[in-house]
């Protein structure tokens, strides 16, 4: 899941009820924080500017160089530091490792690359997962799609990278553990398109992958996610329906919710980096973290195979799509935040339709007394819920997908 980035939220009153009229105060406080941080970042911008210039030169050179083999093998698979799928033999499946960022010991983080290279030319589709280390259903979805492909029968290429954030996956946690300036946890889905000369390992890793592996081999890209540890989401897609080429793909998934989020709101997530490079892209969300959800996985495998058929990469009739479904489209998410500590009891389920003032959850203390009640300030559908029963103040309990009609106000991006 794409974490919770709040542009403005409704705070809760002393009784725990969510009061939307307080959103303006929250927005003012956030703007004050941003202004304070901006002055502190001025000197860092000088360093970043020089690094960006070096990165642009390196990326250009790599794009012209094509595939670069390091000469190493891992478990019998060749290692590359740059890849051009046009260099690979057609009609075959290729298993490689990509050499990512260097570690403090001088080794590298490697990511697995599976390429199904069709016997005939055609579109190139890139499928990514594992940007967050606790998102298992997204990885399994991509693996299942790849296992269904027969390169001999394909026109075009499908490339899959299922372990983008390797250090996070090693401990099945959301963020990349970074040691560059003391222990830190970095959300890699706020680092794209990255910088090969950046100040953190995660940023450099993103730059290497985007410049040398992902962008050069993509005509279309899909970046798969799930909810995050402690917070599950429904089956939905994040994509700009105002882009016809994206909307056409979103309609090919048999899921009932779409978050229509403009690229400008969160420019540093992976699918938006693809959009900036002129590559149609979107992000599916597939249930809870740390587990496999077979029912949801099936929906997204079917939708992704539909996308491949839509682009002429594989043949065959379309599977289930959104046609005939009552798809709920919203452009914002309303977060209901805990105002007390205690055990949370949900009164609604994922995908439930809710109305303003409707009670969504209650919270009890250690004596079983109700210490807070939580209501919705908007009309919409439940798109996410806290799955951990215990909560402290400030934790998101529910996110309601809704359509806002003004440019300010609530704006939450569930990644």
N, C-alpha and C positions, 0 to 999 in steps of 0.2 A: 504494500500500500504506500501511497505517496505521502505519508506523514500528514501532519496538520499544520498548514501554513495559513495563518489567519490574518486577513487584511483588516477586518473589523468584525467583532463578535458581540453578542448580547451578553452582558454580565448577569449574574444572579443576585437577587436581593437576599436579605437576611433569612428568609424562610426557604430559600433554595429554589424559588420560582424564577424562570428565565424572563428577564424584562428587556424587550428589544429596544426601548427608548434609551438605554444606557450605551448603545453601540457607538454613538458619536464620541463619548468620552474615551472609550477604548481606542478608537481610531486616532484621537489626538495624542494619547500616550504613546502609541506605536510610532507615530510620525516624529515625536520628540526623540524617541530612542534611535530611529534611523538617522536623524540629523546629527545626533551625538556621535554615532558610529562613523558617519561619513567623514568628519574632520579627522578622526583617528586613522582612517584608511588612506589619507592623502599620500603619505610617504610610501605606503605599500604599493600604491598605483604606479609609482615610478619604476619599481622593480618589475611589476607585472607588465608594464608597457614594453620594457626591453625583452622580457621573456616571450611576450606575444609575437614580437617581431621575429625572434629566433624560431618560434614554433611555425609561423607562416612559411618561412623559408624551408624548414625541414619537411613540412607536410607537402609542399609543392614538389620537392625533390623525390620524396617517397612515392608520390602518385605517378611520377614518370618512370620510376625504377621497376615497377611491377613486383612480382613475388621475390622475396629474399629469404632463402633458407639459411639458418644459423649453422648447419652442419651437425646439430645435436638431434638425438632422438629420445623420446620418453615412452617407455613401454611399447617400443616398436613404431611409434608415430613420429613423423618428422616435425621439427620445430621451425616456425617461420617468424620473422620480425616484421614482415609486410606480406600482404596477400592480394593478388589479382586473380579472381576465379577464372578469368579468361585463359590463364596459363595452365589450368588443370585439364586433364583428359576428360572428354565428353562421355556421357553414358555410364558414368561410374560414381560411386560414393567415396568421398575422401575424408579421412580422419586425421586431423592435424592438431598441434598445439601452437598457440600464439604466445610469443615471449612478451610478457607485460613489464610492469615497472620493476626496477631493481630494488631489492630489500637491503636493510642495513648490513647484512653479511655478504653482500655482493652477489647473491643468488637472484632469481627472478620469480615473480608470480606468473604462472602460466595459465591460460584459459583454453578450454577445449573448443575445437571448431569442427563442425560437421558440415560438409558440403555435398549436396546431391546435385551433380552437374548433369543436366539433361542431354540426351543424344542430339537434340535439335536446339538451335538458338532461341532465345526468348527473354522475357523479363527476369530480373534478379530480385529476389525477395530475401530480406534479412529478418530473422526471428531471434530476439534476445530475451534472456531471463536471468535471474540471479543477480540483478543489480542491487537488490537487498538480499542479505544472507539467510533470511528466515522464510522465504517465499517458495515453498515446495511445490504447490500445485501448478505454479507458472512453469517451473522447470519440467515437470512431468508432461504438461500440455505440449510443450515444444518437442520433447523427446518422442511423444506419441505421434505427432504430425510427421516428424522425420522418418519414423519407422514405417509409415504408410507409403512413403514415396519410392517409386521405382525409376531410377535415373534413365534406364533404357527407354521408358515410355514418356519421359518428360520433355517439354520444350522450355528451356530456360534453366535457372539455377535457384536453389533454395539453400541459404547458409544459416546455420544455427549456432549461437553461442549461448550456452546455458549456465555458465558460471562466471559472469562478468566480474563480480566482486568476490574473488576467491578468499581473501582473509576473513570476510564476514561469513562466508559459507562454512569455513572450517569450524566455527563455533555456533553456527546457525543463529546468528544475531543480525539485526537489521543493518547496522552501520559498520563501516570499515575501521578497524582499530589502528590508529596511526601513532607512531612513536617519534615523529620528526621533531616536535618541540614539547616533549613530555606526552604522557598518554592522552589520547584524544579519540573520539568516535566521530567519524565523518559520514554523513549521508551522501553516498555516491550519486544519488539521483538529484543532487543539487550542484554537480560538478561539470556537467556537459556543456559544450563539446570538449572541455578539458584543455590542458596546456602541457605539452611535453616537457616544458621547463618550469612548471608550476612549483609552488612552495610546499605542497603536500603530496604524499605518495598517491593518494586517491585521485588528485587532480592530474598528476602526470600520467597515471594509468589510464584515465579517461581519454586524455589527449592521444596517447599511443593507440588505443583501441579505435578511437573515432577516425583518426587521420590515416591509419595504416591497415585497418581491417574492416570496419563497419561502413563508413561513408563511401569508400571507393567501390564497394561491391553491392550497392543498394539502389534499386529503382523504386522500391517500396520497402517500408520497415514497420514491424510490429514489436513493441516492447511489452512483455507480459509481466504482470505483478499480481500480488494478493494483498489481503489485509496485513497488518503488522502484528507482532506478538502482543496479545492482550486486547486486540481490537479486530473484529471480523467485518467483512463487507459482503454485499450481495454480488451477484453476477452482473457486471455492467462494463461498459466501455467508456473511455475518456477520449474524446476527439472533437475536432471542430466540424460541426455539420455545415458550416458556411463554405467549406472547401468541398466542391463536388466530388473530387476523386477520393477524399476521405469518407464523405457521407455514403458513397456507393459501397465502400467496404464495411462500414458500420452496419448497414442494412442487411448484410449477409450473415450476421450472427443471431442465433435464436435466443437472445437475452432481452429482458424487459426494461432496462434502464440505460440511459446515456447521459453522461456528464459532458455538456457542451462547453468546454473550457477554452477560452481564447489563448493562443500561444503567448501573448504578451504578459499574461498573469504569472506564468512560471517558465521563463525562457531557458532555465538551466537544467530542466529534466531531459532525459534522453530522447523521447519522441519529438520534443520541440526542437532539439538540436538538429534532428533529421529534417524537420520542416524548414528550419533556417537554411539548410543546405539544398532546399528545393526538392526534397524527397517526401512524398506523402507518407504519413505515419500516424499511429494512434497507439493507445495503451489499454489493453484489457485488464480487468480486475477480477480475480478468481477466488473469492471466498476468504477463508481464514488462513493465517500463517501457520507454519510448522507442521502441517498435516497435509494429506492428500484428500481432496474432495472429488471422488469419482464422478458424481452427478454433474458438478460444475465443469470439471475437466472435459467431459464428453461434449458439453455445449460449445466450448471454445475450440476443441479439436474440429468439430463439425464446421463451425464458422470459419476457421482458418483454412480448412480444405476448400470451402466455398470461395474464399479469396483467391486461392491458387487457381481454381477453375476459372474464376472471373478474369484473371490475367493470362489465361491460356497456357499455364504451366503444366497442369494436369487435365486430363479429359474426364468426362463423366457427368452425370446429372447432378444438379445442385441438391444439397441436403436441406435440412430445415433452415429457414432464414427468419427475419423479423416480420415477414409478410404475414398479415393476419393477426399479429400480436398487438396488444395495447402497450406500446413502448412509451414509457414515461421519460421525457427529456427535460432536464433542468440545467441551469447555467451556474448554479451556486449550491453550496452545502451549508446548512445552518447547524453549527455545533452546540450541543447542550453539554455544558461543563459541570463537573461535580463541584459542589460548594461545601461538602462535608466529607469526613471519613466514615467508612462503614461498608456494609454489604449492599450491593445494588440488585434490585429486582426489576427486571424489564416488564413493562406492560404492553409492549408492541413487539412485532417481529420484523425481520428484514423484509423489505418490499411492501410493508403495510402502508396504506394511505393514511395520512394524519392531517388534522385541521388545527388552526391556531387555538391555543388554550387547551388542547387535548393533553391529558396526563400520559407521559411516556415511561416514567420510571419512578420508583421510590427507593429510599435508602434508610437502612436501619443501623443503629449502633450496637454495641456488644450486649446490651440488655434487651435487644429486640424492639426498641422504641424507634418510631419513624422520625428521622432527623432532617430529612429533606424530601421534597417532591419536585419532580421536574416536568415541565410542560413545553410544548412546541410554540414558538412565536410565529410560525409560518405554516402554510399549507403545502404539502408535498408528499414524498414517499421516503421511508426509512432506507438509507443506503449503507449505513454502518452502525455497529453497536459494540460497546465494550464487552469482550468475552470473559475477561477476568472478573469474578464476582466482587472482589474487594476493590475499593477505590479510595484515593485520597483527593483532597480538593485540587481542582485544576485539570484532572483527567477528563478527556472527552468521553461521554457516556453514550451519546447518540449523535448521528449526523443525519439530517433531513435534507434530501435532494429537493430543490425547489427552483422556481424561476423568479429572479429578481428583475424589477423593471426600472431600477435607477442605477447609476454608475457607481455609487458608493454603497456602503452597507456591508453585509456579510459576504465573505468570499473565502471558502475553504477548499483546498485541493486535496482530495484523498488520493495519495499515490499508491 
